[in-house]
Amino acid sequence: MELPKLSIAGIIAGIILFFAFMILLFVINPRGVQTTHETEFKVTEEQAILDDARVKYPDADRVGIINVTEIGQGSSAYFQVKVRVTEQYNSTCPKLYHLEYFYPNQKFEPSKPELITKDCSLCSDGKCLIAFEEEAIIASLNTPGTGGVKQFVVANNAAPSVSFANGEWSVLWYSQNNSVKVVMTSSGFAENVTYY
């Protein structure tokens, strides 16, 4: 049995393909960086955790990852994934929960949920620290200087839109015809209430 003879053009084409393949591997995985569980939290793992939280909290309006922290090194490393879950976001008293997943150690069994917005009178005494949108929503109705805002919200069936910039929370309660904007400091001091 006679082996086929290789032409110089075939050999050159083979070498070019080999180097093109090696360059492609370098572009996909530069400097041989490991893309395993030990070095990064994959998008698919993040999505799986979010999907699990949505299944466990089917009434949630919002579900999101707050942060991911790698604990340990090598094969014993795992990720602590902090997840936020919000129910009744558009109400006057949204419920915010924090969950912690320890992945892959506990797979999809989160810690006991921590209820962050424990009562609907946040900042009513004028002393608080607003760290989350849901707290800003509650505080915009209860902070000293916001009298009448809650009545407006209930009477107009208004929904909130929240933003944070330069150390101030801004909560715009809007309905079809009217709106009111409450601007507060992070410590719950109402700086401005404007009706539109």
VOMARTI-750381 format. One record per residue (C-alpha): residue number from 1; residue in three letters; chain; x, y, z. Coordinates in pm, 1 decimal, decimal comma. Example, Ala and Ser with C-alpha at 12.3 -4.5 7.8 and 13.67 -1.06 7.14 Angstrom:
<sites>
SITE koltor lumza titi        u        v        w
SITE      1   ALA    A   1230,0   -450,0    780,0
SITE      2   SER    A   1367,0   -106,0    714,0
</sites>
This chain:
<sites>
SITE koltor lumza titi        u        v        w
SITE      1   MET    A      0,0      0,0      0,0
SITE      2   GLU    A    146,6    328,5   -110,4
SITE      3   LEU    A    101,9    642,7    104,3
SITE      4   PRO    A    -11,7    957,9    -77,1
SITE      5   LYS    A    261,7   1207,3   -146,4
SITE      6   LEU    A    226,4   1546,4     22,4
SITE      7   SER    A    285,5   1853,7   -181,6
SITE      8   ILE    A    471,4   2154,6    -49,9
SITE      9   ALA    A    149,4   2356,0    -80,3
SITE     10   GLY    A    -32,2   2100,6    136,9
SITE     11   ILE    A    239,4   2111,5    402,5
SITE     12   ILE    A    234,7   2493,4    409,2
SITE     13   ALA    A   -145,8   2493,0    433,1
SITE     14   GLY    A   -124,2   2248,5    724,7
SITE     15   ILE    A    128,4   2468,2    906,9
SITE     16   ILE    A    -86,8   2778,4    851,3
SITE     17   LEU    A   -394,6   2598,0    985,9
SITE     18   PHE    A   -199,1   2478,3   1289,4
SITE     19   PHE    A    -81,9   2833,2   1376,2
SITE     20   ALA    A   -428,3   2977,4   1309,3
SITE     21   PHE    A   -572,7   2722,7   1552,7
SITE     22   MET    A   -311,0   2811,5   1817,0
SITE     23   ILE    A   -383,1   3185,1   1776,5
SITE     24   LEU    A   -755,4   3117,6   1810,8
SITE     25   LEU    A   -691,4   2924,2   2132,6
SITE     26   PHE    A   -486,1   3214,4   2268,4
SITE     27   VAL    A   -760,8   3466,9   2185,5
SITE     28   ILE    A  -1025,5   3251,3   2353,3
SITE     29   ASN    A   -808,0   3173,6   2657,6
SITE     30   PRO    A   -523,5   3430,6   2682,0
SITE     31   ARG    A   -211,0   3335,5   2879,2
SITE     32   GLY    A   -361,1   2999,5   2964,9
SITE     33   VAL    A   -596,6   3153,4   3222,5
SITE     34   GLN    A   -802,2   2884,5   3388,7
SITE     35   THR    A  -1173,4   2932,7   3343,6
SITE     36   THR    A  -1271,9   2671,7   3597,4
SITE     37   HIS    A  -1467,4   2711,9   3918,3
SITE     38   GLU    A  -1144,8   2794,3   4104,7
SITE     39   THR    A  -1088,0   3125,9   3926,9
SITE     40   GLU    A  -1419,4   3274,3   3828,0
SITE     41   PHE    A  -1789,1   3254,8   3883,9
SITE     42   LYS    A  -1944,4   3157,2   3552,5
SITE     43   VAL    A  -2240,5   3335,6   3400,0
SITE     44   THR    A  -2425,8   3004,5   3379,0
SITE     45   GLU    A  -2379,8   2949,0   3754,1
SITE     46   GLU    A  -2504,1   3301,6   3823,6
SITE     47   GLN    A  -2810,8   3243,0   3607,9
SITE     48   ALA    A  -2879,2   2908,4   3777,7
SITE     49   ILE    A  -2875,8   3074,5   4121,1
SITE     50   LEU    A  -3106,4   3355,4   4002,4
SITE     51   ASP    A  -3343,6   3097,6   3851,5
SITE     52   ASP    A  -3343,3   2903,6   4179,5
SITE     53   ALA    A  -3429,1   3218,4   4379,1
SITE     54   ARG    A  -3714,1   3293,9   4136,4
SITE     55   VAL    A  -3852,8   2942,9   4187,5
SITE     56   LYS    A  -3829,5   2974,6   4565,8
SITE     57   TYR    A  -3990,9   3323,0   4555,1
SITE     58   PRO    A  -4243,6   3308,3   4269,7
SITE     59   ASP    A  -4411,6   3631,7   4381,8
SITE     60   ALA    A  -4087,5   3831,8   4357,9
SITE     61   ASP    A  -4089,9   4143,5   4141,7
SITE     62   ARG    A  -3710,3   4165,1   4138,7
SITE     63   VAL    A  -3428,6   3916,8   4192,7
SITE     64   GLY    A  -3062,1   4006,7   4160,2
SITE     65   ILE    A  -2712,8   3920,8   4274,5
SITE     66   ILE    A  -2559,5   4176,6   4511,9
SITE     67   ASN    A  -2209,1   4029,6   4520,5
SITE     68   VAL    A  -2002,4   3715,2   4475,5
SITE     69   THR    A  -1708,5   3639,1   4706,8
SITE     70   GLU    A  -1466,3   3353,0   4653,0
SITE     71   ILE    A  -1381,1   3170,6   4975,6
SITE     72   GLY    A  -1073,8   2945,9   4996,5
SITE     73   GLN    A   -841,5   2833,1   4720,9
SITE     74   GLY    A   -793,4   2547,7   4480,8
SITE     75   SER    A  -1026,9   2249,7   4487,3
SITE     76   SER    A  -1173,8   2351,3   4824,7
SITE     77   ALA    A  -1275,4   2698,3   4700,4
SITE     78   TYR    A  -1641,5   2793,0   4688,4
SITE     79   PHE    A  -1843,0   3108,5   4628,3
SITE     80   GLN    A  -2058,8   3300,4   4872,4
SITE     81   VAL    A  -2331,0   3453,9   4656,2
SITE     82   LYS    A  -2553,3   3722,1   4810,5
SITE     83   VAL    A  -2891,3   3754,1   4639,9
SITE     84   ARG    A  -3163,4   4015,6   4687,3
SITE     85   VAL    A  -3530,1   3933,2   4640,9
SITE     86   THR    A  -3802,3   4199,4   4639,8
SITE     87   GLU    A  -4174,5   4138,7   4667,4
SITE     88   GLN    A  -4439,6   4411,7   4625,0
SITE     89   TYR    A  -4184,2   4659,7   4486,3
SITE     90   ASN    A  -4453,8   4903,3   4366,3
SITE     91   SER    A  -4632,1   4912,5   4701,5
SITE     92   THR    A  -4588,7   5149,3   4995,0
SITE     93   CYS    A  -4415,2   4868,5   5186,0
SITE     94   PRO    A  -4194,6   4650,0   4964,8
SITE     95   LYS    A  -4040,7   4341,2   5122,1
SITE     96   LEU    A  -3666,5   4301,0   5067,3
SITE     97   TYR    A  -3496,7   3971,8   5151,8
SITE     98   HIS    A  -3129,0   3878,7   5136,1
SITE     99   LEU    A  -3028,1   3518,5   5071,2
SITE    100   GLU    A  -2682,0   3365,6   5075,2
SITE    101   TYR    A  -2587,8   3074,3   4853,8
SITE    102   PHE    A  -2267,4   2879,9   4913,7
SITE    103   TYR    A  -2190,6   2739,1   4571,4
SITE    104   PRO    A  -2109,0   2463,7   4485,3
SITE    105   ASN    A  -2083,5   2340,6   4847,5
SITE    106   GLN    A  -2456,8   2363,0   4913,8
SITE    107   LYS    A  -2566,0   2375,5   4548,9
SITE    108   PHE    A  -2902,0   2553,1   4549,3
SITE    109   GLU    A  -2988,3   2555,0   4916,9
SITE    110   PRO    A  -2966,9   2916,3   5032,8
SITE    111   SER    A  -2933,5   3035,2   5389,1
SITE    112   LYS    A  -3241,0   3131,6   5582,9
SITE    113   PRO    A  -3374,4   3453,9   5426,5
SITE    114   GLU    A  -3297,7   3776,3   5609,0
SITE    115   LEU    A  -3585,5   4024,4   5591,7
SITE    116   ILE    A  -3425,9   4366,8   5543,8
SITE    117   THR    A  -3738,3   4586,7   5542,3
SITE    118   LYS    A  -3881,1   4467,5   5872,9
SITE    119   ASP    A  -4145,4   4731,6   5918,9
SITE    120   CYS    A  -4321,9   4990,7   5710,1
SITE    121   SER    A  -4238,3   5286,5   5932,9
SITE    122   LEU    A  -3869,8   5313,5   5842,2
SITE    123   CYS    A  -3724,9   5654,8   5929,8
SITE    124   SER    A  -4044,6   5776,6   6099,0
SITE    125   ASP    A  -3837,4   5878,4   6401,4
SITE    126   GLY    A  -3596,9   6073,4   6177,5
SITE    127   LYS    A  -3308,1   5833,7   6251,3
SITE    128   CYS    A  -3212,2   5572,3   5997,6
SITE    129   LEU    A  -2970,9   5467,9   5728,2
SITE    130   ILE    A  -3112,1   5409,3   5381,8
SITE    131   ALA    A  -2905,2   5153,7   5192,3
SITE    132   PHE    A  -3152,5   4999,6   4947,6
SITE    133   GLU    A  -3420,2   5118,3   4704,5
SITE    134   GLU    A  -3692,3   4944,9   4903,0
SITE    135   GLU    A  -3590,9   5133,7   5217,9
SITE    136   ALA    A  -3596,9   5459,7   5021,6
SITE    137   ILE    A  -3952,4   5383,5   4905,8
SITE    138   ILE    A  -4070,1   5327,2   5263,7
SITE    139   ALA    A  -3877,3   5628,3   5399,2
SITE    140   SER    A  -4022,9   5859,1   5131,2
SITE    141   LEU    A  -4361,6   5810,8   5297,8
SITE    142   ASN    A  -4251,8   5827,6   5662,1
SITE    143   THR    A  -3953,7   6058,9   5695,6
SITE    144   PRO    A  -4032,0   6381,1   5884,9
SITE    145   GLY    A  -4117,1   6645,4   5626,1
SITE    146   THR    A  -4299,5   6409,3   5391,1
SITE    147   GLY    A  -4645,7   6456,3   5538,0
SITE    148   GLY    A  -4916,3   6409,3   5279,2
SITE    149   VAL    A  -4704,5   6197,8   5043,3
SITE    150   LYS    A  -4857,8   5869,1   5159,0
SITE    151   GLN    A  -5210,3   6005,7   5115,3
SITE    152   PHE    A  -5116,5   6122,7   4764,2
SITE    153   VAL    A  -4971,7   5780,1   4676,7
SITE    154   VAL    A  -5278,0   5591,9   4800,6
SITE    155   ALA    A  -5527,9   5835,3   4644,7
SITE    156   ASN    A  -5354,1   5830,1   4304,9
SITE    157   ASN    A  -5250,1   5463,6   4304,3
SITE    158   ALA    A  -4897,1   5589,4   4236,1
SITE    159   ALA    A  -4592,8   5369,0   4163,7
SITE    160   PRO    A  -4233,6   5448,0   4266,1
SITE    161   SER    A  -3923,4   5513,6   4061,2
SITE    162   VAL    A  -3604,8   5526,9   4270,0
SITE    163   SER    A  -3257,6   5664,6   4200,5
SITE    164   PHE    A  -2945,5   5735,0   4405,2
SITE    165   ALA    A  -2685,1   5999,5   4321,6
SITE    166   ASN    A  -2442,1   6216,8   4516,4
SITE    167   GLY    A  -2547,1   6069,6   4851,0
SITE    168   GLU    A  -2917,2   6144,8   4795,4
SITE    169   TRP    A  -3212,8   5918,7   4733,9
SITE    170   SER    A  -3482,0   6040,2   4498,6
SITE    171   VAL    A  -3819,7   5867,6   4495,7
SITE    172   LEU    A  -4065,8   5974,7   4228,7
SITE    173   TRP    A  -4418,4   5852,7   4293,7
SITE    174   TYR    A  -4608,5   5878,9   3964,7
SITE    175   SER    A  -4956,7   5808,1   3838,1
SITE    176   GLN    A  -5133,5   5885,4   3511,0
SITE    177   ASN    A  -5197,9   6249,8   3592,4
SITE    178   ASN    A  -4990,6   6347,9   3896,2
SITE    179   SER    A  -4659,0   6281,4   4063,0
SITE    180   VAL    A  -4460,4   6374,4   4370,4
SITE    181   LYS    A  -4083,5   6361,0   4411,7
SITE    182   VAL    A  -3916,1   6312,1   4750,5
SITE    183   VAL    A  -3541,7   6379,3   4779,5
SITE    184   MET    A  -3374,2   6246,6   5095,3
SITE    185   THR    A  -3026,6   6204,5   5236,7
SITE    186   SER    A  -2896,9   5854,9   5313,7
SITE    187   SER    A  -2975,3   5922,8   5678,6
SITE    188   GLY    A  -3342,8   5976,2   5598,8
SITE    189   PHE    A  -3360,4   6355,8   5610,1
SITE    190   ALA    A  -3615,6   6487,5   5358,6
SITE    191   GLU    A  -3450,8   6770,2   5164,6
SITE    192   ASN    A  -3723,4   6838,6   4913,2
SITE    193   VAL    A  -4081,3   6731,6   4838,1
SITE    194   THR    A  -4217,8   6850,8   4502,8
SITE    195   TYR    A  -4565,5   6788,0   4362,7
SITE    196   TYR    A  -4616,5   6793,6   3984,1
</sites>
